[in-house]
Amino acid sequence: MEQEVASGVLNNLASAKSIAAAVAIAVGAIGPGIGIGLLAGKAMEAIGRNPEAAPKIQAAMILAIAFTEAIAIYALVIALIIKFV
């Protein structure tokens, strides 16, 4: 009887970890997704208004996208820690 209870608790814990990991990556990917979309849209708008400045705008845009994407990678790392630790 005690072994069945312990098995049930472990199954519940594994399920909770899976759900928590899924929520962590889902919430952690929403912000960077919106941020990259806004960033790219504004950069295209700026290039359309001032085509001569395209190389400077593109360099700044790529750098900002890399920093924004790092947040999603951090969320992935947290999700993996939740799932496997």
The first five atom37 places (N, CA, C, CB, O) and aatype in JSON, in Angstrom:
{
  "aatype": [12, 6, 5, 6, 19, 0, 15, 7, 19, 10, 2, 2, 10, 0, 15, 0, 11, 15, 9, 0, 0, 0, 19, 0, 9, 0, 19, 7, 0, 9, 7, 14, 7, 9, 7, 9, 7, 10, 10, 0, 7, 11, 0, 12, 6, 0, 9, 7, 1, 2, 14, 6, 0, 0, 14, 11, 9, 5, 0, 0, 12, 9, 10, 0, 9, 0, 13, 16, 6, 0, 9, 0, 9, 18, 0, 10, 19, 9, 0, 10, 9, 9, 11, 13, 19],
  "atom_mask": [
    [1, 1, 1, 1, 1],
    [1, 1, 1, 1, 1],
    [1, 1, 1, 1, 1],
    [1, 1, 1, 1, 1],
    [1, 1, 1, 1, 1],
    [1, 1, 1, 1, 1],
    [1, 1, 1, 1, 1],
    [1, 1, 1, 0, 1],
    [1, 1, 1, 1, 1],
    [1, 1, 1, 1, 1],
    [1, 1, 1, 1, 1],
    [1, 1, 1, 1, 1],
    [1, 1, 1, 1, 1],
    [1, 1, 1, 1, 1],
    [1, 1, 1, 1, 1],
    [1, 1, 1, 1, 1],
    [1, 1, 1, 1, 1],
    [1, 1, 1, 1, 1],
    [1, 1, 1, 1, 1],
    [1, 1, 1, 1, 1],
    [1, 1, 1, 1, 1],
    [1, 1, 1, 1, 1],
    [1, 1, 1, 1, 1],
    [1, 1, 1, 1, 1],
    [1, 1, 1, 1, 1],
    [1, 1, 1, 1, 1],
    [1, 1, 1, 1, 1],
    [1, 1, 1, 0, 1],
    [1, 1, 1, 1, 1],
    [1, 1, 1, 1, 1],
    [1, 1, 1, 0, 1],
    [1, 1, 1, 1, 1],
    [1, 1, 1, 0, 1],
    [1, 1, 1, 1, 1],
    [1, 1, 1, 0, 1],
    [1, 1, 1, 1, 1],
    [1, 1, 1, 0, 1],
    [1, 1, 1, 1, 1],
    [1, 1, 1, 1, 1],
    [1, 1, 1, 1, 1],
    [1, 1, 1, 0, 1],
    [1, 1, 1, 1, 1],
    [1, 1, 1, 1, 1],
    [1, 1, 1, 1, 1],
    [1, 1, 1, 1, 1],
    [1, 1, 1, 1, 1],
    [1, 1, 1, 1, 1],
    [1, 1, 1, 0, 1],
    [1, 1, 1, 1, 1],
    [1, 1, 1, 1, 1],
    [1, 1, 1, 1, 1],
    [1, 1, 1, 1, 1],
    [1, 1, 1, 1, 1],
    [1, 1, 1, 1, 1],
    [1, 1, 1, 1, 1],
    [1, 1, 1, 1, 1],
    [1, 1, 1, 1, 1],
    [1, 1, 1, 1, 1],
    [1, 1, 1, 1, 1],
    [1, 1, 1, 1, 1],
    [1, 1, 1, 1, 1],
    [1, 1, 1, 1, 1],
    [1, 1, 1, 1, 1],
    [1, 1, 1, 1, 1],
    [1, 1, 1, 1, 1],
    [1, 1, 1, 1, 1],
    [1, 1, 1, 1, 1],
    [1, 1, 1, 1, 1],
    [1, 1, 1, 1, 1],
    [1, 1, 1, 1, 1],
    [1, 1, 1, 1, 1],
    [1, 1, 1, 1, 1],
    [1, 1, 1, 1, 1],
    [1, 1, 1, 1, 1],
    [1, 1, 1, 1, 1],
    [1, 1, 1, 1, 1],
    [1, 1, 1, 1, 1],
    [1, 1, 1, 1, 1],
    [1, 1, 1, 1, 1],
    [1, 1, 1, 1, 1],
    [1, 1, 1, 1, 1],
    [1, 1, 1, 1, 1],
    [1, 1, 1, 1, 1],
    [1, 1, 1, 1, 1],
    [1, 1, 1, 1, 1]
  ],
  "atom_positions": [
    [[0.82, -1.19, 0.0], [0.0, 0.0, 0.0], [0.87, 1.26, 0.0], [-0.94, 0.0, 1.2], [0.6, 2.2, -0.75]],
    [[1.9, 1.28, 0.84], [2.76, 2.44, 0.92], [3.52, 2.65, -0.38], [3.74, 2.3, 2.08], [3.78, 3.78, -0.79]],
    [[3.88, 1.54, -1.03], [4.61, 1.64, -2.29], [3.72, 2.24, -3.38], [5.12, 0.25, -2.72], [4.2, 2.99, -4.23]],
    [[2.43, 1.92, -3.37], [1.5, 2.49, -4.35], [1.36, 3.98, -4.13], [0.12, 1.8, -4.25], [1.3, 4.74, -5.1]],
    [[1.3, 4.43, -2.89], [1.19, 5.85, -2.58], [2.45, 6.58, -3.04], [0.95, 6.06, -1.07], [2.37, 7.65, -3.65]],
    [[3.61, 6.0, -2.75], [4.87, 6.61, -3.16], [4.96, 6.69, -4.67], [6.05, 5.83, -2.6], [5.42, 7.7, -5.21]],
    [[4.51, 5.66, -5.37], [4.53, 5.65, -6.83], [3.6, 6.74, -7.37], [4.11, 4.27, -7.36], [3.93, 7.42, -8.34]],
    [[2.44, 6.88, -6.75], [1.49, 7.92, -7.17], [2.05, 9.31, -6.97], [0.0, 0.0, 0.0], [1.85, 10.19, -7.81]],
    [[2.74, 9.52, -5.86], [3.34, 10.83, -5.59], [4.42, 11.14, -6.61], [3.93, 10.87, -4.16], [4.51, 12.27, -7.08]],
    [[5.24, 10.14, -6.95], [6.28, 10.36, -7.95], [5.69, 10.65, -9.33], [7.19, 9.14, -8.03], [6.22, 11.48, -10.07]],
    [[4.61, 9.98, -9.66], [3.94, 10.26, -10.94], [3.37, 11.67, -10.96], [2.83, 9.23, -11.21], [3.47, 12.36, -11.97]],
    [[2.78, 12.09, -9.84], [2.24, 13.44, -9.75], [3.36, 14.48, -9.84], [1.46, 13.61, -8.45], [3.19, 15.52, -10.47]],
    [[4.49, 14.19, -9.2], [5.62, 15.11, -9.25], [6.17, 15.22, -10.67], [6.73, 14.65, -8.28], [6.5, 16.32, -11.13]],
    [[6.28, 14.11, -11.36], [6.76, 14.13, -12.75], [5.79, 14.9, -13.64], [6.94, 12.68, -13.29], [6.22, 15.65, -14.52]],
    [[4.51, 14.73, -13.42], [3.51, 15.47, -14.2], [3.59, 16.96, -13.92], [2.1, 14.95, -13.9], [3.52, 17.77, -14.84]],
    [[3.74, 17.31, -12.66], [3.85, 18.72, -12.29], [5.1, 19.35, -12.89], [3.85, 18.87, -10.76], [5.07, 20.5, -13.33]],
    [[6.21, 18.61, -12.9], [7.44, 19.13, -13.5], [7.26, 19.35, -14.99], [8.61, 18.16, -13.25], [7.72, 20.36, -15.52]],
    [[6.59, 18.43, -15.67], [6.37, 18.59, -17.11], [5.5, 19.81, -17.4], [5.72, 17.33, -17.68], [5.79, 20.57, -18.33]],
    [[4.46, 19.99, -16.63], [3.58, 21.14, -16.83], [4.32, 22.43, -16.52], [2.31, 21.02, -15.95], [4.19, 23.41, -17.26]],
    [[5.09, 22.45, -15.44], [5.85, 23.65, -15.08], [6.88, 24.0, -16.14], [6.54, 23.44, -13.73], [7.06, 25.18, -16.46]],
    [[7.54, 23.01, -16.69], [8.51, 23.26, -17.76], [7.83, 23.82, -19.01], [9.28, 21.97, -18.11], [8.35, 24.74, -19.65]],
    [[6.68, 23.28, -19.34], [5.94, 23.77, -20.5], [5.48, 25.21, -20.3], [4.73, 22.88, -20.78], [5.57, 26.02, -21.22]],
    [[5.0, 25.52, -19.12], [4.57, 26.89, -18.83], [5.77, 27.84, -18.85], [3.86, 26.96, -17.46], [5.66, 28.96, -19.36]],
    [[6.9, 27.41, -18.3], [8.09, 28.26, -18.27], [8.56, 28.62, -19.67], [9.22, 27.57, -17.51], [8.87, 29.79, -19.94]],
    [[8.61, 27.67, -20.57], [9.08, 27.97, -21.92], [8.01, 28.74, -22.71], [9.45, 26.68, -22.66], [8.34, 29.58, -23.54]],
    [[6.74, 28.46, -22.45], [5.68, 29.19, -23.15], [5.68, 30.66, -22.76], [4.31, 28.57, -22.84], [5.64, 31.53, -23.63]],
    [[5.73, 30.94, -21.48], [5.74, 32.33, -21.02], [7.06, 33.0, -21.4], [5.53, 32.39, -19.48], [7.08, 34.18, -21.77]],
    [[8.14, 32.25, -21.32], [9.44, 32.8, -21.66], [9.65, 33.07, -23.13], [0.0, 0.0, 0.0], [10.57, 33.81, -23.49]],
    [[8.83, 32.5, -23.99], [8.97, 32.72, -25.43], [8.02, 33.81, -25.95], [8.71, 31.43, -26.18], [8.22, 34.33, -27.05]],
    [[7.01, 34.15, -25.18], [6.05, 35.17, -25.63], [6.72, 36.54, -25.74], [4.85, 35.24, -24.66], [6.59, 37.22, -26.76]],
    [[7.43, 36.95, -24.69], [8.06, 38.26, -24.68], [9.07, 38.45, -25.8], [0.0, 0.0, 0.0], [8.98, 39.43, -26.54]],
    [[10.03, 37.54, -25.93], [10.98, 37.7, -27.04], [10.33, 37.64, -28.41], [12.04, 36.63, -26.95], [10.77, 38.33, -29.33]],
    [[9.29, 36.84, -28.57], [8.6, 36.79, -29.85], [7.97, 38.12, -30.22], [0.0, 0.0, 0.0], [8.1, 38.6, -31.35]],
    [[7.29, 38.73, -29.25], [6.7, 40.04, -29.47], [7.79, 41.08, -29.69], [5.8, 40.45, -28.28], [7.68, 41.93, -30.58]],
    [[8.84, 41.01, -28.88], [9.93, 41.98, -29.0], [10.63, 41.93, -30.34], [0.0, 0.0, 0.0], [10.9, 42.98, -30.92]],
    [[10.92, 40.75, -30.83], [11.6, 40.61, -32.12], [10.68, 41.09, -33.25], [12.03, 39.14, -32.36], [11.14, 41.73, -34.2]],
    [[9.4, 40.79, -33.13], [8.46, 41.26, -34.15], [8.39, 42.77, -34.21], [0.0, 0.0, 0.0], [8.43, 43.36, -35.29]],
    [[8.29, 43.42, -33.06], [8.26, 44.88, -33.02], [9.57, 45.47, -33.51], [7.96, 45.36, -31.61], [9.58, 46.45, -34.26]],
    [[10.66, 44.88, -33.09], [11.98, 45.37, -33.47], [12.18, 45.3, -34.98], [13.07, 44.57, -32.76], [12.62, 46.28, -35.6]],
    [[11.87, 44.17, -35.57], [12.04, 44.02, -37.02], [11.1, 44.94, -37.78], [11.8, 42.56, -37.43], [11.48, 45.51, -38.8]],
    [[9.88, 45.09, -37.3], [8.92, 45.99, -37.97], [9.4, 47.42, -37.97], [0.0, 0.0, 0.0], [9.33, 48.11, -38.99]],
    [[9.87, 47.89, -36.82], [10.37, 49.26, -36.73], [11.64, 49.45, -37.57], [10.64, 49.64, -35.26], [11.84, 50.51, -38.16]],
    [[12.49, 48.44, -37.62], [13.7, 48.54, -38.44], [13.34, 48.63, -39.92], [14.62, 47.35, -38.18], [13.93, 49.42, -40.65]],
    [[12.39, 47.84, -40.36], [11.98, 47.9, -41.77], [11.35, 49.25, -42.08], [10.98, 46.76, -42.09], [11.55, 49.81, -43.16]],
    [[10.59, 49.77, -41.13], [10.0, 51.09, -41.31], [11.09, 52.17, -41.43], [9.05, 51.41, -40.13], [11.0, 53.06, -42.28]],
    [[12.1, 52.08, -40.57], [13.2, 53.04, -40.6], [14.0, 52.94, -41.9], [14.12, 52.85, -39.4], [14.39, 53.96, -42.46]],
    [[14.24, 51.73, -42.37], [14.97, 51.54, -43.63], [14.14, 52.07, -44.8], [15.31, 50.05, -43.84], [14.69, 52.64, -45.74]],
    [[12.84, 51.9, -44.73], [11.97, 52.43, -45.78], [12.0, 53.95, -45.83], [0.0, 0.0, 0.0], [11.91, 54.54, -46.91]],
    [[12.13, 54.58, -44.69], [12.19, 56.05, -44.65], [13.57, 56.59, -45.01], [11.79, 56.54, -43.27], [13.68, 57.67, -45.59]],
    [[14.61, 55.84, -44.65], [15.97, 56.32, -44.87], [16.84, 55.16, -45.37], [16.56, 56.94, -43.57], [17.57, 54.56, -44.58]],
    [[16.76, 54.84, -46.65], [17.49, 53.67, -47.17], [19.01, 53.77, -47.03], [17.14, 53.48, -48.61], [19.68, 52.74, -46.96]],
    [[19.55, 54.98, -46.99], [21.0, 55.12, -46.87], [21.51, 54.62, -45.52], [21.41, 56.58, -47.06], [22.67, 54.22, -45.4]],
    [[20.67, 54.65, -44.53], [21.07, 54.23, -43.18], [20.85, 52.74, -42.95], [20.3, 55.03, -42.14], [21.0, 52.27, -41.82]],
    [[20.52, 51.99, -43.98], [20.2, 50.57, -43.83], [21.31, 49.76, -43.15], [19.92, 49.97, -45.19], [21.0, 48.96, -42.27]],
    [[22.59, 49.93, -43.51], [23.61, 49.12, -42.83], [23.69, 49.37, -41.32], [24.96, 49.38, -43.44], [23.86, 48.43, -40.55]],
    [[23.58, 50.63, -40.9], [23.62, 50.94, -39.47], [22.4, 50.39, -38.76], [23.73, 52.45, -39.25], [22.5, 49.83, -37.66]],
    [[21.25, 50.56, -39.38], [20.0, 50.06, -38.77], [20.04, 48.54, -38.69], [18.76, 50.52, -39.59], [19.64, 47.97, -37.68]],
    [[20.52, 47.9, -39.74], [20.56, 46.43, -39.75], [21.52, 45.9, -38.68], [20.98, 45.92, -41.13], [21.21, 44.92, -38.01]],
    [[22.66, 46.54, -38.52], [23.61, 46.09, -37.49], [23.02, 46.22, -36.1], [24.92, 46.89, -37.59], [23.14, 45.32, -35.27]],
    [[22.37, 47.36, -35.84], [21.75, 47.56, -34.53], [20.59, 46.58, -34.32], [21.24, 49.01, -34.4], [20.39, 46.08, -33.21]],
    [[19.84, 46.31, -35.38], [18.71, 45.38, -35.28], [19.19, 43.97, -34.96], [17.9, 45.38, -36.59], [18.61, 43.3, -34.11]],
    [[20.24, 43.52, -35.62], [20.75, 42.16, -35.38], [21.27, 42.03, -33.96], [21.86, 41.82, -36.4], [21.06, 41.0, -33.31]],
    [[21.95, 43.06, -33.47], [22.45, 43.03, -32.09], [21.3, 42.98, -31.1], [23.33, 44.26, -31.82], [21.34, 42.21, -30.14]],
    [[20.28, 43.79, -31.32], [19.12, 43.79, -30.42], [18.37, 42.46, -30.47], [18.18, 44.94, -30.79], [17.89, 41.98, -29.44]],
    [[18.26, 41.88, -31.65], [17.6, 40.57, -31.76], [18.38, 39.51, -31.0], [17.45, 40.16, -33.25], [17.78, 38.64, -30.36]],
    [[19.7, 39.57, -31.05], [20.52, 38.59, -30.32], [20.28, 38.71, -28.81], [22.01, 38.78, -30.64], [20.16, 37.71, -28.11]],
    [[20.23, 39.95, -28.31], [19.98, 40.13, -26.88], [18.56, 39.68, -26.5], [20.18, 41.61, -26.49], [18.36, 39.1, -25.44]],
    [[17.61, 39.96, -27.36], [16.23, 39.55, -27.09], [16.1, 38.03, -27.11], [15.27, 40.18, -28.11], [15.39, 37.45, -26.29]],
    [[16.78, 37.4, -28.05], [16.73, 35.94, -28.16], [17.38, 35.26, -26.96], [17.41, 35.47, -29.45], [17.02, 34.14, -26.6]],
    [[18.33, 35.94, -26.33], [18.98, 35.38, -25.14], [17.97, 35.15, -24.02], [20.1, 36.31, -24.65], [18.1, 34.21, -23.25]],
    [[16.97, 36.0, -23.94], [15.94, 35.83, -22.91], [15.17, 34.52, -23.13], [14.95, 37.04, -22.91], [14.87, 33.82, -22.18]],
    [[14.87, 34.2, -24.39], [14.19, 32.94, -24.69], [15.08, 31.75, -24.36], [13.77, 32.89, -26.17], [14.6, 30.72, -23.9]],
    [[16.38, 31.89, -24.58], [17.31, 30.81, -24.24], [17.37, 30.61, -22.73], [18.72, 31.1, -24.8], [17.43, 29.48, -22.25]],
    [[17.34, 31.71, -21.98], [17.3, 31.59, -20.52], [16.03, 30.85, -20.07], [17.36, 32.99, -19.86], [16.08, 30.03, -19.16]],
    [[14.91, 31.15, -20.71], [13.66, 30.46, -20.38], [13.77, 28.97, -20.69], [12.48, 31.08, -21.15], [13.27, 28.14, -19.94]],
    [[14.42, 28.64, -21.79], [14.63, 27.23, -22.12], [15.5, 26.53, -21.07], [15.28, 27.1, -23.5], [15.2, 25.41, -20.67]],
    [[16.55, 27.19, -20.64], [17.42, 26.62, -19.61], [16.64, 26.39, -18.32], [18.63, 27.53, -19.35], [16.77, 25.33, -17.69]],
    [[15.84, 27.36, -17.92], [15.03, 27.2, -16.71], [14.04, 26.04, -16.86], [14.27, 28.51, -16.4], [13.85, 25.26, -15.93]],
    [[13.42, 25.93, -18.03], [12.48, 24.83, -18.29], [13.19, 23.49, -18.19], [11.82, 24.98, -19.67], [12.65, 22.54, -17.63]],
    [[14.4, 23.4, -18.74], [15.13, 22.13, -18.67], [15.56, 21.81, -17.22], [16.38, 22.19, -19.59], [15.55, 20.65, -16.81]],
    [[15.92, 22.83, -16.46], [16.27, 22.61, -15.05], [15.05, 22.1, -14.29], [16.8, 23.9, -14.4], [15.15, 21.17, -13.5]],
    [[13.89, 22.73, -14.54], [12.66, 22.28, -13.87], [12.36, 20.82, -14.22], [11.45, 23.18, -14.26], [12.02, 20.02, -13.36]],
    [[12.51, 20.5, -15.49], [12.13, 19.17, -15.96], [13.06, 18.07, -15.46], [12.1, 19.15, -17.47], [12.59, 16.99, -15.08]],
    [[14.37, 18.32, -15.45], [15.31, 17.24, -15.19], [16.01, 17.29, -13.84], [16.31, 17.23, -16.25], [16.82, 16.41, -13.55]],
    [[15.74, 18.27, -13.01], [16.4, 18.32, -11.7], [15.38, 18.09, -10.62], [17.12, 19.67, -11.48], [15.72, 18.08, -9.44]]
  ]
}
